[in-house]
């Protein structure tokens, strides 16, 4: 299947669920192919930890390739495990407070953001 035009985007509806019992988080969002031919979009999911963690501003933690017909919108869910919200500090550690989950076609094209407070 050929790629879609650049008009295809993760466009709306980001819903970042609270962590489950194991600390896993589900991020759901809508992807729309606004082009005039069938194709695919690769949505990338990033996590931004608090400054105190000393991590890069955007860390790629997941991605989903979605095939779409022309004009189609589909809800996509990316699962992020508990480690996605941790950093190394004499062992895996979760920084206290909210962390940002972002979705885009690249780190330079963030289209959606949401907040989640991971389990410590």
Buried (B, 14 or more C-beta within 10 A) or exposed (E): EEEBEEEBBBBEEBEBBEBEEEBBBBBBBBBBBBBEBBBBBBBBBBBBBBEEBEBEEBBEBBEBEBEBEBEBEBEBEBBBEBEBBBBEEEEEEBBEBBBBBBBBBEBEEBBBBBEBBBBE
